[in-house]
Amino acid sequence: MIKKAFHLTYTTGRRIVIAVIGTSVLLLGIVMMVTPGPALLVIPAGLAILAVEFVWARRWLRKLREMISQRSAKNHGERAESHR
């Protein structure tokens, strides 16, 4: 009984700590979009922290990675065409 209560408390506490830290980093990244700072590095870091515990954050992080990959491939193709 005590072991189960400890596990429940530990799991809930861990989720809360990850949620607070991840949300803080994510919000800091959003603020950096309008103020000077590396928002494009901080926002994925915040999502990665949240993705440790939350499925919705994993999905957002996956979509963000796909979007960055597509833009990178598109830009790479445009640069290659401009050099020909």
Secondary structure by P-SEA (a helix, b strand, c coil): caaaaaaaaaaaaaaaaaaaaaaaaaaaaaaacccccaaaaaaaaaaaaaacccaaaaaaaaaaaaaaaaaaaaaaaaaaaaac
